[in-house]
Amino acid sequence: MGKLETFEIEFKDKKDLYVPGESISGTVTVKLNQPIQCKAVKVNCNGFCGITSKINDTAWTTEEQYFNNTLSVSDKGTLKQGEHKFPFKFLIPATAPTSFEGVYGKIIYRVRAFIDTPRFSKDYSTEMPFYLLKILNLNELPDIWGPASSAVTQQFTYMLVKTGTIILKAQTDMKGYTPGQIIKLSANISNQSTKTTGHIAANLMQRVTYETKKPTYDLKSIVEVEGGAIKGGREVDWKEQIIIPALPQSSLAGCELIKIEYYVKVSLKSPEVTLTLPIHIGNVSLDRKLCSSKKEVPPSKKELTASASTSDVLPSSSMLTPSPHIAPKPAPRPAPRSRISSPSAPPADYPLSTEAGNVTNEHFPNKRQSQPVSPNGFSYAPGLFFPQNQLPNVSATASSGSSLRGSTEATVPYPSGNCAQPRAQHDTLPPDYGALAYPQEAPPSYTESCNT
């Protein structure tokens, strides 16, 4: 048994699984049958990755260290007979990757304790491994939403003469899974030949790459499911489910020497047709609520700008409604005599009002609100209203010659004292009958027009 009866490491609460950024603490217990001279008692906590080119070899050809901390818990002196306990505490870096053990390499975390003795004396050491899990949230991975799908068309020759074509399509319901979840696989096989194919199979594959001078690959099938054969000229839909066992996560973030990939391989054994569907395995499953919110993409800045500019160009309802206070702009006056404009002056039986002449439609400026008066009575002087005391003067002026000019603007009666100046709110001048040679005869009076 010797001088040392017990030398062991115990973690607090007997915990052996930690996450990056967490502290690890415990005690080192030393139980002696006889006193021991020592230079120091030290506790070390380290984490590293080592890979090799030989299966299950611990002589690492390449190493990568993540942290290495040492704590001295006892000074130089004599450890007396009996039991001694030395507490320790270390902080695990937040960048440390998840623990992993493969055939060509490992990511190892451990706590070691040493008793350094004087020269020519026996040194004592012990160690205790612990495991690190860096949580992989699948919802944070890019391009993780939606199914994984693929298709392949394979032409083959058989019986030295005949040729055929196989079309294989497959997809999974998601791109990310956690251990215990089910992969829902669906495939479509179209056999465009007369030959019956071999059985269809689906495998959950794990591919581990060890980055040495010449990379080493470890490819193995984790789960395999198999279906039936497809006869010639047939098209078959095949659906299957694969349960995810306990597996390391896809991404070893923080490790540059080991890479892990997963994919579903769908294949026909005869003829050889294969396709792959990459997937991810993590620790936090996909949230379907987040998936639905990702699909609802808000409008882009360009769309918002386009809609704003459209709203500025298109007229609103208030713009289309004619204002009773602002008269519309005058349109060009037609010259042909045969065209008849609507009357712009109210009949004598109706009260004079500017509202009757202002009801217009911007889209059809030549149309007015309907009035119970024949338009023929106002065809010679459209757009004007003459009071009764000015009728003889109008007839005398019209006999010397005038022009037929149509007005599309709502008019306002002119004062009897000065026919050359309209009211202040309008700039429209009365027609000049002395400038042109039409009409050749005097227009009928207002009373004669109403009688007809």
HUZI-V291961 format. One record per helix or strand. SS is the DSSP state (A for helix, B for strand). FROM is the first residue (numbers start at 1). TO is the last residue. If there is no record, write none. Layout:
{{SS & FROM & TO} {SS & FROM & TO}}
//
This chain:
{{B & 4 & 11} {A & 12 & 14} {B & 17 & 18} {B & 23 & 32} {B & 36 & 38} {B & 40 & 51} {B & 62 & 74} {B & 77 & 79} {B & 82 & 91} {B & 100 & 101} {B & 105 & 116} {B & 124 & 132} {B & 137 & 137} {A & 138 & 140} {B & 148 & 158} {B & 162 & 172} {B & 176 & 178} {B & 182 & 192} {B & 200 & 210} {B & 216 & 226} {B & 235 & 243} {B & 258 & 268} {B & 273 & 282} {B & 284 & 284} {A & 288 & 295} {A & 301 & 313} {A & 317 & 320} {A & 354 & 358} {B & 360 & 360} {B & 368 & 368} {A & 375 & 378} {A & 388 & 399} {A & 446 & 451}}
//
